[in-house]
Amino acid sequence: MESKNHLHVFPYHDKSFQDTLQTYAQYKKVPAGITLFKNNQPVYQLPFIISCSVKVYVSYGEKELLLYYLKPSESCIMTFASIISNKPSHINAVTEEETELLLLPSEKLEALLLEYPLLNKFFFGQYAARYHELLDNIKHLLFDKMDKRLLDYLTARFMANHQNPVKISHREIASDMATAREVISRTIKKLETEKKLLITAEGIIPAL
């Protein structure tokens, strides 16, 4: 199957596991802006990211809160949790750019976890990474001013997509950061004045 040439991006060196993943996982190239998972919808597949990135967020009414970006060699721990607990998705996930994925059917996951301890280790690592990100987000919310939070957000966006300038609207930033568009516009203007970022016709360039 087409996924055969893409396994090098994952930290799996067990040939038996690679052969099994090739057998069951579906390779897919998904256009930008496609919703992979939606809150309260059943979860039928577990994604493994090959290229580009996927934005994972939660919605509260009309507001959105960014949780994290999935990057190459990663999977979605929230989707993993939904499959293991046999519950619907608690998150939304949308492709940022054209993204390559491996999609493992949810009914195959439990058997693979039992057969391949390395997969358990991989997901424990994903849990640890997201937990530390959560602690960082709480710290930013409690102790950091909006200008630092915004710079960190733009830097994370750049690192996730390797996109500089970052092509994004003030409204989308405000949605991700759970604040008002006017607050983001004022902060961007302040950071531009301080030469901590540059605004061009192509987008926003953070001073990395």
C-alpha positions, -999 to +999 in steps of 0.1 A: +000+000+000+011+036-005+020+041+032+050+019+028+074+047+020+063+070+048+071+050+079+105+065+083+090+096+099+078+075+129+100+062+157+091+026+150+120+003+141+102-030+147+098-046+112+069-067+124+050-036+136+058-017+104+044-046+083+013-047+105+008-009+103+011-011+065-015-039+064-042-021+084-035+017+081-049+037+052-026+063+037-045+095+028-036+130+015-061+155+029-066+190+016-062+221+039-093+230+059-108+196+062-123+186+096-109+152+106-127+149+140-156+168+154-169+172+190-195+146+200-190+126+168-179+089+168-143+082+162-135+055+137-098+060+129-067+070+147-044+095+128-006+093+125+007+125+110+032+121+081+036+157+069+023+192+076+001+198+107-034+194+122-049+219+145-067+204+176-091+226+195-123+226+217-154+247+212-175+264+238-205+279+220-191+303+195-156+304+211-127+281+204-097+273+224-065+259+208-052+228+225-022+218+203-009+212+168-002+177+156+032+176+138+049+148+117+055+116+136+028+125+162-007+112+168-038+126+186-039+116+223-074+129+227-086+107+198-066+078+213-085+083+246-119+084+229-112+051+211-099+034+243-129+045+263-153+039+235-166+075+237-172+101+210-147+128+203-142+156+228-122+177+203-122+192+168-093+186+145-088+203+112-059+202+086-039+234+084-024+226+050-025+197+026-016+169+051-005+133+047-018+108+072-019+072+082-054+063+095-056+032+117-091+017+121-102+021+157-111-016+160-075-026+154-060-004+181-065-026+212-050-057+197-019-037+185-014-022+219-013-057+234+010-071+207+034-042+204+047-026+237+064+001+217+030+015+207+021+018+244+054+036+250+047+060+221+013+070+235+027+074+270+052+098+255+024+117+237+005+120+270+036+134+287+042+159+259+006+172+260+006+174+298+037+196+298+021+217+270-010+221+292+011+232+322+028+257+299-005+270+287-018+275+323+014+293+332+010+316+302-026+324+310-018+331+347+015+349+345+023+361+310+011+393+293-008+391+261+022+403+240+043+373+252+014+349+247+009+361+212+046+359+203+047+323+217+015+315+197+029+328+164+062+310+170+044+277+177+024+282+146+055+287+126+072+257+141+041+235+134+038+245+097+073+258+089+055+287+074+071+322+076+054+346+072+025+331+092-006+335+071-035+340+095-062+366+103-065+385+135-099+369+140-085+334+138-057+342+163-083+357+186-104+325+183-074+303+190-064+324+220-100+328+234-099+366+233-113+395+213-101+404+178-096+440+190-072+428+217-051+409+191-051+438+167-038+462+194-012+437+206+001+430+170+004+468+165+023+471+197+047+443+188+052+457+154+062+490+169+086+472+192+100+454+161+092+420+176+073+411+145+069+423+110+036+427+091+038+421+053+013+415+025+021+378+029+015+375+066+031+380+100+068+374+106+077+368+142+113+376+153+125+341+160 
